Amino acid sequence: MTERVLVWDRFVRLFHWSQLVLIAGCWATSDSGKTLHETMGYAIGALIAMRLVWGFIGPRHARFADFVRGPGAVLSYLRDLLAGRERRYLGHNPAGGAMIVALLAMVAGTVVTGWLQTTDAFWGSSAMEQIHEAFAVMILVLAGLHVGGVILESWRHHENLVAAMLTGRKRLRTGRRD
């Protein structure tokens, strides 16, 4: 039997799936339920703030220091992936870490530009609305790439990463540094 270890703590998993539900809810209410849309946007903002703190004080694989790498490491990982020799990571791989940073930035940008539209300075600003919508569209683009990466890595490493994000557990490989 393969040993499974806890990689994704309860907060990271709750954050991940809550973001999915709330962002989907914001898309569903973007043209109709302004109060509900704004409430979900504020909830997303609160989750982002908590995740940023958790990225410094949380357990090992939740910390930014564990998965945020420079562009060279990300490009090297992607080259290895294309060559079919990428390393398996117990936590996020360098490309996954870059995706987390990009998604956090896009979601935060969407939250901030949504909030700015409620202020006197940007109330009714079509420019701010367009920026808000551009951030929201980028979330969808990045989410699509994220799902594609999860499917690819699940296939390449023979593990169900969706299940891992539900249970928090991943297969531990013995004899290798993960």
For each residue, the residues with C-beta under 8 A, 3 or more apart:
1:
2: 171 172
3: 171 172 174
4: 167 169 170 171 172
5: 90 169 170 172
6: 9 168 169
7: 61 90 91 164 168 169 170
8: 12 13 16 61 62 164 165 168
9: 6 12 13 58 59 61 62 168
10: 13 14 168
11: 14 15 50 54 58 62
12: 8 9 15 16 54 58 61 62 168
13: 8 9 10 16 17 165 166 168
14: 10 11 17 18
15: 11 12 18 19 47 50 51 54
16: 8 12 13 19 20 165
17: 13 14 20 21 165
18: 14 15 21 22 43 47
19: 15 16 22 23 44 47 107
20: 16 17 23 24
21: 17 18 24 25
22: 18 19 25 26 40 43 44 47
23: 19 20 26 27 44 107 139 143
24: 20 21 27 28
25: 21 22 28 29 36 37 40
26: 22 23 29 30 37 40 41 44 136
27: 23 24 30 136 140
28: 24 25
29: 25 26 32 33 34 36 37 40
30: 26 27 37 136
31:
32: 29
33: 29 36 37
34: 29 37 38
35: 38 39
36: 25 29 33 39 40
37: 25 26 29 30 33 34 40 41
38: 34 35 41 42 114 118
39: 35 36 42 43
40: 22 25 26 29 36 37 43 44
41: 26 37 38 44 45 110 111 114 115
42: 38 39 45 46 111 115
43: 18 22 39 40 46 47
44: 19 22 23 26 40 41 47 48 107 110 111
45: 41 42 48 49 108 111 112 115
46: 42 43 49 50
47: 15 18 19 22 43 44 50 51
48: 44 45 51 52 104 107 108 111
49: 45 46 52 53
50: 11 15 46 47 53 54
51: 15 47 48 54 55 104
52: 48 49 55 56 104
53: 49 50 56 57
54: 11 12 15 50 51 57 58 62
55: 51 52 58 62 63 64
56: 52 53 63 64
57: 53 54 63
58: 9 11 12 54 55 62 63
59: 9 62 63
60: 63 66 91
61: 7 8 9 12 66 67 90 91 92
62: 8 9 11 12 54 55 58 59 66
63: 55 56 57 58 59 60 66 67
64: 55 56 67 68
65: 68
66: 60 61 62 63 91 92
67: 61 63 64 91 92 93 94 96 97 100
68: 64 65 97 98 100 101
69: 73 74 77 94 97 98
70: 73 74
71: 74 75
72: 75 76
73: 69 70 76 77 94
74: 69 70 71 77 78 94 95 97 98
75: 71 72 78 79
76: 72 73 79 80 94
77: 69 73 74 80 81 86 87 93 94 95
78: 74 75 81 82 95
79: 75 76 82 83
80: 76 77 83 85 86 87
81: 77 78 84 86 95 152 156
82: 78 79
83: 79 80 86
84: 81
85: 80
86: 77 80 81 83 93 156
87: 77 80 93
88: 93 157 173 176 178
89: 92 93 96 178
90: 5 7 61 170 172 178
91: 7 60 61 66 67
92: 61 66 67 89 96 97 100
93: 67 77 86 87 88 89 96 97 153
94: 67 69 73 74 76 77 97 98
95: 74 77 78 81 98 99 149
96: 67 89 92 93 99 100 149 153
97: 67 68 69 74 92 93 94 100 101
98: 68 69 74 94 95 101 102
99: 95 96 102 103 142 145 146 149
100: 67 68 92 96 97 103 104
101: 68 97 98 104 105
102: 98 99 105 106 142
103: 99 100 106 107 139 142 143 146
104: 48 51 52 100 101 107 108
105: 101 102 108 109
106: 102 103 109 110 135 138 139 142
107: 19 23 44 48 103 104 110 111 139
108: 45 48 104 105 111 112
109: 105 106 112 113 131 135
110: 41 44 106 107 113 114 132 135 136 139
111: 41 42 44 45 48 107 108 114 115
112: 45 108 109 115 116
113: 109 110 116 117 128 131 132 135
114: 38 41 110 111 117 118 132
115: 41 42 45 111 112 118 119
116: 112 113 119 121 122 125 128
117: 113 114 122 123 125 128 129 132
118: 38 114 115 123
119: 115 116 122 123
120: 123
121: 116 125
122: 116 117 119 125 128
123: 117 118 119 120
124:
125: 116 117 121 122 128 129
126: 129 130
127: 130 131
128: 113 116 117 122 125 131 132
129: 117 125 126 132 133
130: 126 127 133 134
131: 109 113 127 128 134 135
132: 110 113 114 117 128 129 135 136
133: 129 130 136 137
134: 130 131 137 138
135: 106 109 110 113 131 132 138 139
136: 26 27 30 110 132 133 139 140
137: 133 134 140 141
138: 106 134 135 141 142
139: 23 103 106 107 110 135 136 142 143
140: 27 136 137 143 144
141: 137 138 144 145
142: 99 102 103 106 138 139 145 146
143: 23 103 139 140 146 147
144: 140 141 147 148
145: 99 141 142 148 149
146: 99 103 142 143 149 150
147: 143 144 150 151
148: 144 145 151 152
149: 95 96 99 145 146 152 153
150: 146 147 153 154 161 162
151: 147 148 154 155
152: 81 148 149 155 156
153: 93 96 149 150 156 157 161
154: 150 151 157 158 159 160 161 162
155: 151 152 158
156: 81 86 152 153
157: 88 153 154
158: 154 155
159: 154 164 170 171
160: 154 163 164
161: 150 153 154 164 165 170
162: 150 154 165 166
163: 160 166 167
164: 7 8 159 160 161 167 168 169 170
165: 8 13 16 17 161 162 168
166: 13 162 163
167: 4 163 164
168: 6 7 8 9 10 12 13 164 165
169: 4 5 6 7 164
170: 4 5 7 90 159 161 164
171: 2 3 4 159
172: 2 3 4 5 90 178
173: 88 176 178
174: 3
175:
176: 88 173
177:
178: 88 89 90 172 173
